[in-house]
Amino acid sequence: MSLKGNALIGQSGGPTIVINGSLVGAIEAAEKHSEIDRFFGAEHGLTGVLNERLFDLFREDDEVIRQMRYTPSAGLGTCRLKPKEEDLLRCMEVFKAHNIRYFFYNGGNDSQLTCHMISELAKNSDWEMRVIGIPKTIDNDLVITDNCPGFGSAARYAAWAVQAAARDALAFGNVEVLEVMGRHAGWLTGSTQCGRQEDWMAPHLVYLPEVTVDPDKFLADCKSCYDDYGYLVVAVSEGFKFGESEQATTSEKLDEFGHARLGGVAEALGNMIEEAIGVRARFDTLGNLQRAFSPCMSKVDADEAFAVGQDAVNRAVAGETDVMVTIKRTSNDPFEFECETTSLMSVADKTKLVPDEWINADKNGVTQEFVDYCTPLLSESAFELPPGLPVYPVFQKHFVEPKLGKYVRSK
């Protein structure tokens, strides 16, 4: 049944290199549907909804929107906000005040949970609206979908960075430990092995958070690889842990969802290796560049991101709601895909781990099946790099007039 009104989209959680591709896909689709009068962007995700910081995407310059498709990080601004019941009620007030009939939220598993909560509230209210989640995460840990937009480009960067760091280690005959994002799921860390074409090449050892590691075996494996190759490169997830203990190194600080902030694993392991085998060990943390280094944008990733944004809007206008768009791989070589959906409840707050059978028997690397899965997602560049340095576009942000009073969130 046709539903006419305004639409709203927000970006949530850690940004990716291709997240704005989903936004552009949604904007271009919305422009083709007469059911959508105005299409608003929420500044800084749900925070913008609560504070009525909504701006009209249909008023943005066409050239800015075109360039935004290949611009990294969240063009709307993002947030990490775990909503309380009062926040959800406020959201409904904002939706009604601004005639929002379509709501799209682009994020990972925590964001999809938020999306589901809003969908459930809408179902039990007197306000008809359609709610659809758009997948995004460099961690690649959303269930149901074959892969997550954002992962392929981050994997391309991680694999490339490991190969580059390995050249330095090879030149000096040193040890290099690289820390890759991934709290519980090791998809991104495992993807670094895609660059290892021969045994002597890096990374020689890869440790995922899905496995617990024996310290003695870890050091023995390090020494064995160094003796074999004359240098050593180790890729390790930030969620690395010894035995059944917690992560090797964590901060005492918590993020907005109550998760410990991770970091320092590469440095801790590098010190261990240096002391054990007597070879200088350097360490690097790939950090935020994993989700922002646009020269490593993957074509497959960019195409997927655009497609899921476009598909979300088309499905919502057609009547679908309370679902997240998913990716179904239909061919591996050449890589082809199509968009499907799953219920928001089926993905909300769930984590897809690397399957046990895709981790090698020694628990210090991944199998060929893992490499075959990842390789098409990161192999081809999305565009030819232009000369000079990039100049990224920004939205002008024509904000709507607030219609509600100031929102004060309880602590």
Secondary structure, DSSP 8 states (H G I E B T S, - for coil): ----EEEEEEE-SS--SSHHHHHHHHHHHHTT-TTEEEEEEETTHHHHHHTT-EEEGGGS-HHHHHHHTT--S-TT--------HHHHHHHHHHHHHTTEEEEEEEESHHHHHHHHHHHHHHHTSS---EEEEEE--TT---SSSSS-TTHHHHHHHHHHHHHHHHHHHHHHT-EEEEEE--SS--HHHHHGGGG--STTSS-SEEE-TTS-B-HHHHHHHHHHHHHHHSSEEEEEETT-BBTTSSBSSEEEEE-TTS-EEE--HHHHHHHHHHHHH-S-EEEEE-GGGGGT-GGG-BHHHHHHHHHHHHHHHHHHHHT--SEEEEEEEEEETTEEEEEEEEEHHHHTT------GGGB-TTSSSB-HHHHHHHHHHHSSBSS---SS----------B----S-------
